[in-house]
């Protein structure tokens, strides 16, 4: 390692006093602390940065610094392997195996230098101050300075070269994608993960009007898509009057697979935060929204309130839930690995494991069986999730059908809903990936990875 500092550090009290006076240092420390929680403890980014229940260090920051921390973290995770390779390039020898704190400091600074609109000097100086102020990394301050300054000088040529030669995902994740989709499609999915996702809106009516007001476009499925928001979501036109809600284009498809739901009693299972509930109520269904989390259902209720929509809201464990009578239809958007949402949640490949996928698939299998018990004979159940992995989608469905005599697949037809034809499989299921919906502008292309199947209870 270069420029390894062996000088003794000043007393820790003095360092803290000087460090805390430096603008921006608290945000960088928080980013490194949260990156450690994500990488080392497999904690979700959304959970850490929740404004109510998130990490105390994050909640102590002002709004501007919170936004900076999230920008640093999403960037550091989205390009984690690329950043690692570029840091290694500037080291004389690898970091010690237990130097996690030092690695996180370097990654936070490198994300700023390589990808964010932050002066290199500020990123370097704050990283050095951070390193010197931490007893675990104090003796590496000189090395941090040397590595990051070298990285800043070399980035113009080294960054594009490394991006071209690198895949920004852990090996297990890449291997499962290749096995499921083949080399070409897997490469396209992984490339899409490097592009920040646009914001999608499901609108109550007049999509062309709202596309114009929000400075977006209307997708073939009817979703309004905006590349960059002109203001925070609550400040956008239409928010106050409940004209729309934020919902990825792929996430808006499963509810449409129930067909004409007007007048039907429909259960939306695992319903929070409520985008699909809102769709079903807007379509005229009488909806019961069920979720095990009371806190998440509070958000669902608030969302419905803003939209001026009403649904029965039930806090219950689905496996124990006993409605007074069977439903006409059920929508089960099951908890999953969320590997279809990596564009929006770049922590997912780094916080999940193959074991997690297998365990979640078993949970979904049981939930699907319970969902079939809640619908009347002849009623439809739409099963969906935001996973790319066939273990949670195609393979799970075939196993369920093979072992369940009272259920049959109700094939989805390409023309039954606007814009879904490209995503309907030969089996009559629905599959989207981040590499689908290829538009002229990369930043407007893609969608979340989703799987959906429609089943009918026979008896």
N, C-alpha and C positions, 0 to 999 in steps of 0.2 A: 504494500500500500504506500502511496506517496505522501510525503509531508506529514508523516506521523509525528505528532507533538508529544514530547516526553516531559515538557515543563510542568512544574507543579501548578495546580489551579489555585486561584485566590479562594479565600474562605467562602463557603456556600452562601452565607448570608449576604455578602457583598454582591455576589453574582446575581442572586435573586433580586436584590434591590435595583441593580443596574438594568437587568434584563426586563423587569416589569415596566420600566420606563420607555422601552422601545415600542413604538407603534407597530402593530401587526404581529408581534412575537406571540402573544396569547393565542391568536388564530392558528399560527403555524404549530405551536405546541399541541393545540387541540386536534389539529389534523393528524399529527403523528400519533397521538394517543388513540384516536379513533381508528386509524389505519392498523394499529397494533391489535385492537379489539376485533377488527374484521379478519385480518390475515391469521393471527395467532389463536384467536378464540372463536372464530367462525360466527361472529355476531353480525346481524344484518345492518346495513347502512341506514335503512329507513328507521329501524328501531333506535339506533344511536342518535339520529338527528331529528327525532320526533320533538316537536316544540313543547309537549307536555310531559312525556315519559322518557325522553331521551337522556343521553349522558349529561350529568350535571355540568361538566366543563363546557360542553356545547351550549347548553341552555343559559350559561352565564354570559355568553357573548351577545353583542348587539346584533341587530338584524343584518347589517352589512357584513360583519365578520362571519356570521353564520352562513351567508351566501358564499363567501369566499371559501370557507371550510368545505362546503359541499362541492364547490367547483374543483377544488384541489383533490378531494377524495375520488370523485367520479372520474377525473382525468387520470389519477394515479392508478386506479383499478382498471380503467378501460385500456390503458397502454402498459400494463404492469410488466409484461415480459420484455417489451421494447425498452422500457426504462431500465430494467435490470441488466439487459445486455449492454446498454450504453454506459451504465455505471461501471460494470465489470471491465469494459474497454479502457477506462481511465485508472484502474487499480493495478498496482504492481503484483498483488496477490489477492486471492479471494478474502472477503470479510470472514472473521471467525464465525463458526457455526452458531454460536450463541449471541451474536451481535445484533439481535433483533431491533433494539432501540435505535442503534446507529443506522441500520438499513432503512428504517421507517423515516428517519430524519432526511436521509439522502433521497428517498423516493418522493417525499413531499416537496423538497426543493427542486428536484429534477422535473417533476410534473409542471411546476411553474416556469422553469427555464425553457423547457422544450415545447410546451403546448399552450400556456396561458399568457395573457397580455400583462405580464408583470416584469418590471425591469430585472435583468439578470443580477445586477449588483444587490438589489434588495433581497432577492431570493437567497443569494449566497450569504450575505451578511447576517441575515436572520437565522439561517441554518447553522452558521458558525456559532452565533450567540446561544442558540438552543443547545448545540452539542456541548459547548463549554459549561453551560449551566446545569447539565445533568451529570451526576456522579458516575453513571454508567458509561458515559461517552466523552467526558471532559478531556481526556488525554488525546482524543482524536480530532480536536478542533482544527489543527493545521491540515490534517488529511482531508477533512470535509471541505475546507477552503480550496485546496489544490484540485481535488477531484471535480468539484462543481464549476470552478473557473475554467478548467480544461474542457469540461462538457459544454459550457457556454460558447467557447471558442470554436469547438468542432461541430456544433449542432447543424450548421448549414449543409454540410455534406454527410455527416454521420447519421442524422435522423432519417432522411429519405432512404438511405441504403439499408438501415436496420429495419425500418418499417417494411421494406420490400422482402426482406429475408426472414421475417419473424411472424409468428402467430401469437396473438395476445390472449392466450387461454392456457389453462393447465393441460397437461398431456391427457389425462383421463377424459376430459371434456371433449377434446379434439377427436380422440379415438372413438368415442360413442357417436359423435356426429358423423364421422366417416362411415362407420358401420351402418348407421341408419339411412344416410342420404347419398353416400358415395363421395368421392374426392371433390368433384367439381361443385356440387351443391353445398357441401360442408364448407369449402373455401369461401363461397359466396356468403354464407351465413356468418362466418367469422369476420369477413370483411365488413359486413353490415354492422357488426357490433362496434366497430371503430367510429361509426357515424352517430352523433347524438340524435336521438329520436325527435321528430316534430311533435306538436301537440294536436291531438285529435278531439273533436267535439261531436257528440250526438245531439242533434238539434230536434226540437219538437216539431218544427215545420219550416218551410221556406229555406232550404239549405243554401240556395244561390244567394239569397239576401244576406244570410249570416256569413257566408264566405266573403262577400264583398265588405261587410262591416268589420270583420276580423282580419281582413287582408290575407285570405287563404284561398284554398281551392276545394271543390267538391270531388270526392273520390267516387269511383264507379259504384261503391256500395252505399253512397249517400252520406257518409261521414264527411264533415268539414275538417280540413287539415291546414294547420298554420305552421310555417317553418320556424319563425321566431315571434314570440309574443311581444306586443307593443307595451304591455303593462302587466303587473301581477294579475292572476286570474280573477280575483274579486273586483278588480277595477276595470275589467273589460266590459264593453257594451253587451247587454243581454244577461249578465250574471244576476243582477238584482231582480229582474222580472222572471227569472227561471226559464229562459228561452233555450238553454242547452246545459249539458254537463260534460265534463272531460271524461273521455273513454276511448281507448285505442280502437282503431277500426276493426281489428280482429276480435276484440272483446265484445264488440257490438253484434257479432254474427250469431252466436248461439241462441239468443232469445228469439231471433227471427225464425229459427228452425221449428218453433212450435206452431207456425202457421197463424191463422186467424184466431187470436186468443180472446177476442171480444166476448165478454159475458162468462168466460170460463173461470173456474176456481183453480188458481195456479199457485203452487208452492215454489218459491225461490229459495233453494237450500244453500247454506254457506253464503248468505246473501250480501253481507257487508263488503264494500262500502255502499252498494246500492245502485250501481249503474244499470244492471240488468233488471232490478226491481222497477226502476223508473221506466225502462223500456216497456215492460209488461203492463204496468199501470197505464202508461200513455196509449197502449194498444187496446185498452178497454177491459183488461183482465181484472178479476178480483184476486189480489195477490196477498199471500201470507209469506212474509220474509222471515226466514229462520236462520239463526246463527248462534254459535256457542258463546261468543264474546259480547258481553253487555256493552263494553266500551265501544266496540266497532259498530254495534247497533245504534248507539247514540249518534254516531256520525251519519249512519244511514238515515236516521230520523231527521237529522238536521238537513241533510241533502234533499230529502223528500219535501220538507217544509219549505225550503227555498224554491223548489220547483212547483209548489202548490199541488202536490200529489199525495194520495193517501194509500196506505197499505196496513194490514195487520202485521205487527212486529212481535216476534216470539223469540225469547232467549231460551235456547234449549240445546242439549246434546242430541244430535240427530238420531243417534242409535237408541235413544230413550224417548224420543218425541212421539206423542200419541195424539194425533188430531181427532176431532169428533167424527169425521167421515173422510173417505178417500178423496183425493183431488182429481180434477179432470186432466191435469197435466202437471209435470214437475220439471223444473230446471235445476240441475245439480252442477254447479261450477266448483269442482272439488279442489281442496287444498293440494298443492303439488310442489314440485321442485322449483317452479317458476323459471325454468331455463329458457322459456320463450320470451322472457322480458329483459334479457341481458342488455339491450340497447338502453333501457330506462334504469336498469338495476345492475350495473357492471360488477357489483360485489358477488352476484349469484355463483359464478363458476368458482369463486375463491372461498365461499362459505358452505357450499354443498359438496357432497361426495357421492360416489356410486351407491354406497350403502344407504344414503338418504333417499335416493331415487327408489331403490327396491322397497324400503320401508314405507314410503309414501304411496307407492303403487298398491301395497297391501291395504292401506287405509282407504284408498279410493275404491278398491274392489268391494270392501265391506260397505262403504257408503252407497255405492251404486246398488248393491243388493237391497239396502234399506230403502232407497229412493223408489225402487220398483214396488215395494210393499205399500207405499203411500199413495200410489195412483190407482184409480179404478180400472177394472178390466176393460181393455180397449183404449185406455188412455196412453198418452205419449210421455216419455221421459227423454229429455235431452241431457246427455252427459258431456261435460266439457272441462278442459283445464288449459293452463298456459304453459305447458311443458312441450319441449321439442322431442322428448325421449319416447320411443315406442313402448317402453316398459310401462309408461303411464298412459298410453293411448292405444295404438293399434293392437299391441300384444295383450293388453289388459282386456280390451273389448272381446277379442277372440276367445280368451280363456273364460270370460264371463258367459258368453253365448253358448260355449261348449258345455258348460256345467249347469245351465239354467233352462229347463224345459218350457217354462211358462212365459218366456220372453222371446221376441224376434226382433231382428234389425228392421227398421223402417228407413230404407235408403233415401238419402237426400238427393234431390234432383237438381241439376245445374241451373235450370231456369226458374226455380221457385222463389228466389229472392234476388234482388238487384245486385249484380256484380259478383256473385259467389261462384260462378261457373269455373274460374281458374283454380279454385281451391277444393272442388269436389273430386274425391278419388273414385277409382273404378269400383271400389267396394261400397260406395255410397256414403262414405264418411266425409268429414271436412278436415283439411289439414292446411294450415298456413305456417310460413316461416318468415324470419326477418329478411330473407332474400326475395320474397315475393313482392308483387305490386311494384314492378320496376318502372319508374317514371323517369322523365328526362333529367330531373334534378335529383341527385343522390340524397340530399337533405330532406326531400319530400317523399322519397321512396321507402319501401319496406313496411312492415307491420309486425306486431307481436306474433310469436309462434303459438298457435292454438291447435288443439284437437277437439273435435266434437263428433258425437254419434247420436242418432235418434233411435230410440227403441219403443216397442209397444208391449204392454202387458197383455197376455192372452187370456189369463184366467186368474 
